[in-house]
Amino acid sequence: MSIDKLNEMKNVDLRTVDRSTLVQRKDVRLKSKGSKQERIADYIRQIKNPYCYLDGKTVVKISFADTDRTIEDCFHTYFRGV
């Protein structure tokens, strides 16, 4: 997938997106086998747009931080401070 295509998906406006083009989150099945790249490619193939999808009747748009910190790092930091 090209960078231009990913940027196009990332820039979808959730207020005007055509809901019929979005995939229901519950219909995506994550693979537990295969390389990380294969599993990511399969996820993107199923979800079609990793930045915007449906969860029931709700349009969900997500973004990713440009950082090397993992979600696990964030959880560790959070729970140490609780």
ZIFEN-V221450 format. One record per residue. PSI is psi as a letter, one per 40 degrees, with the letter a starting at -180 (* if undefined). NEAR is the number of other C-alpha atoms within 10 Angstrom. D_CENTER is the distance of its C-alpha to the mean C-alpha in whole Angstrom. Layout:
BEGIN
psi = <PSI;PSI>
near = <NEAR;NEAR>
d_center = <D_CENTER;D_CENTER>
END
This chain:
BEGIN
psi = <h;i;d;d;d;d;d;d;d;d;e;h;h;e;d;e;i;h;d;e;e;i;i;h;d;e;e;h;h;h;i;e;i;i;i;d;d;d;d;d;d;d;d;d;d;d;d;d;h;e;e;h;i;i;g;b;e;h;h;h;h;i;i;h;i;g;i;e;h;i;d;d;d;d;d;d;d;d;d;d;e;*>
near = <7;7;8;9;11;13;11;12;15;17;13;15;11;15;8;7;13;10;16;7;11;17;20;16;15;9;11;14;11;11;13;8;8;10;10;11;9;12;15;15;12;17;17;15;12;17;19;15;20;18;20;25;22;19;14;11;8;11;16;14;16;9;10;7;7;6;6;7;9;10;9;9;10;11;11;11;11;10;8;8;7;5>
d_center = <15;16;15;17;14;11;13;14;10;10;13;13;15;14;18;19;16;18;16;18;15;12;11;12;10;13;14;11;13;12;15;17;19;19;18;15;14;15;13;10;12;12;9;8;12;11;8;10;7;4;5;7;8;11;12;16;17;15;12;9;8;6;8;8;12;14;16;17;17;15;14;17;19;18;19;22;23;23;25;27;28;28>
END
